[in-house]
Amino acid sequence: MVQAVGAARGTPGRLRAHLREWKRIAAPKQVRDWIKNGVRLPLTGAVPRHVEHNHVPAEAESFMDEEVARLSSTGAIEATSREKAVCILPLGAVPKKAGSSAAWRAIFDGRYVNGHMDVPSFKYEDLGVVQEMVEAKDWMEHADLADGFHHLSICAEHRKYVCFEWRGVVYRWVA
């Protein structure tokens, strides 16, 4: 669960408002449950309390201040108490590639929690498969899903495992 934080667009958990439509198109039951109740982490058992420090370079701290404020204002994260947080995991910031509109990318490092989950594996198709399928005059579309994870909520009982601390405030991911 090391993921780029990215810009949260829209309202976290916004798919819930369209649940009736998801039922109409016969979305799988698990997908409808995620939309209705939030995504449950596939935990293998109890997760011991864990706290790690952030990995944010000093020159990226003002960027992280803005990013945390923005995520809070969109509802993607919310403040919580240290007592309610089982896992306080590190934030990091890495430089973006040259030519990018922003200098930094925020990273939430959830590797500790990953070690307590049973995540099914699946294979992405590569460009070789796409090349075999494309024919002359076919159209293609590209969707940037960098913020797609904000559209689904995390179920309330599992938010205690996806927390971080910034400037003395503990936050938990909502979506």
C-alpha positions in Angstrom: 0.0 0.0 0.0 2.8 2.4 -0.8 0.8 4.8 -2.9 1.1 8.3 -4.4 -1.1 10.5 -2.5 -1.9 12.9 -5.4 -4.7 15.4 -5.7 -8.1 14.4 -4.4 -10.7 15.3 -6.9 -14.4 15.3 -6.1 -15.8 14.0 -2.8 -14.2 11.0 -1.1 -16.6 8.1 -1.2 -18.7 9.8 -3.9 -19.6 6.5 -5.6 -22.0 5.8 -2.7 -24.4 8.4 -4.1 -24.7 6.3 -7.3 -25.2 2.9 -5.7 -28.5 2.4 -7.4 -26.8 2.8 -10.8 -24.1 0.3 -9.8 -26.9 -2.2 -8.9 -28.6 -1.5 -12.3 -25.5 -2.4 -14.3 -25.1 -5.6 -12.2 -21.8 -4.6 -10.6 -20.4 -7.6 -8.6 -21.7 -7.8 -5.0 -18.2 -7.2 -3.6 -17.9 -4.0 -5.5 -21.4 -2.8 -4.4 -20.4 -3.6 -0.8 -17.2 -1.6 -1.1 -19.3 1.3 -2.4 -21.9 1.1 0.3 -19.8 0.2 3.3 -16.3 1.1 2.4 -13.3 -1.1 1.6 -12.3 -3.6 4.2 -8.6 -4.3 4.4 -8.0 -8.1 3.9 -6.4 -8.5 7.3 -5.1 -11.9 8.3 -5.5 -11.3 12.0 -4.8 -8.7 14.7 -2.5 -5.9 13.8 -0.1 -4.9 16.6 0.2 -1.2 17.5 2.9 0.4 15.3 4.4 3.9 15.0 6.9 5.0 12.4 8.4 8.4 11.8 8.0 10.4 8.6 10.5 10.6 5.8 9.9 14.1 4.5 13.0 16.1 3.5 13.2 19.5 5.1 12.8 21.2 1.7 9.5 19.4 1.2 7.9 20.3 4.5 5.9 23.3 3.2 4.6 21.2 0.3 3.5 18.5 2.8 1.8 21.2 4.9 -0.3 22.2 1.9 -1.0 18.6 0.9 -2.2 17.6 4.3 -4.4 20.8 4.5 -5.8 20.0 1.0 -6.5 16.3 1.8 -8.2 17.4 5.0 -10.4 20.0 3.2 -11.6 17.4 0.7 -12.5 14.9 3.3 -9.9 12.3 2.2 -8.3 12.4 5.7 -9.6 13.4 9.1 -7.9 14.2 12.4 -8.2 11.5 15.0 -6.6 10.8 18.4 -3.4 9.0 19.0 -5.3 6.5 21.2 -7.7 5.5 18.4 -4.8 5.0 15.9 -3.4 1.4 15.9 -0.9 2.1 13.1 0.7 5.5 12.6 2.6 5.0 9.4 5.2 7.3 7.7 4.6 10.0 5.1 7.3 10.7 2.7 8.0 13.1 -0.2 9.9 12.3 -3.3 10.9 14.6 -6.1 8.8 14.5 -9.2 10.4 14.1 -12.6 11.8 17.1 -14.3 9.1 19.1 -16.2 6.3 18.2 -13.8 4.0 20.9 -12.6 4.9 20.2 -9.0 8.3 19.6 -7.4 7.2 16.9 -4.9 4.9 13.8 -4.7 3.5 12.8 -1.3 3.8 9.1 -0.4 1.9 7.2 2.3 4.0 4.2 3.3 1.6 1.4 4.3 4.1 -1.5 4.0 3.7 -2.4 7.7 0.0 -3.0 7.3 0.6 -4.9 4.0 2.5 -7.5 6.0 -0.7 -8.2 7.9 -2.9 -8.6 4.8 -3.7 -11.4 2.4 -4.0 -9.6 -0.9 -4.9 -11.7 -3.9 -2.5 -11.3 -6.8 -3.6 -10.5 -10.3 -1.8 -9.7 -13.6 -2.0 -6.5 -15.5 -1.8 -6.9 -19.3 1.3 -5.3 -20.8 1.6 -3.2 -24.0 2.5 -6.4 -26.0 -1.0 -7.7 -25.5 -2.5 -4.3 -26.4 -0.5 -4.3 -29.6 -1.9 -7.7 -30.6 -5.5 -6.5 -30.1 -5.3 -3.0 -31.8 -6.4 -2.9 -35.4 -6.3 0.0 -37.9 -8.6 2.8 -37.1 -9.2 1.6 -33.5 -9.6 4.3 -30.9 -7.9 4.3 -27.5 -8.5 6.2 -24.3 -6.2 7.0 -21.4 -7.6 7.6 -17.9 -5.3 8.9 -15.1 -6.5 7.1 -12.0 -3.9 8.6 -9.7 -6.7 9.7 -7.4 -9.1 6.9 -8.1 -8.7 5.5 -4.6 -10.3 8.6 -3.1 -13.7 7.7 -4.7 -14.1 4.7 -2.4 -14.3 5.1 1.4 -12.3 2.9 3.8 -14.7 1.1 6.2 -14.8 2.9 9.5 -13.5 0.0 11.6 -10.3 -0.3 9.5 -9.3 3.4 9.4 -7.4 3.0 12.6 -4.8 1.0 10.6 -4.1 3.7 8.0 -3.1 6.8 10.1 -0.2 9.2 9.9 1.1 12.1 12.0 2.0 15.5 10.7 3.0 18.5 12.8 1.8 16.8 16.0 -1.7 15.9 14.6 -2.7 12.3 13.9 -4.8 11.8 10.8 -6.5 8.8 9.4 -7.5 8.1 5.8 -11.2 8.1 5.2 -11.0 7.5 1.4 
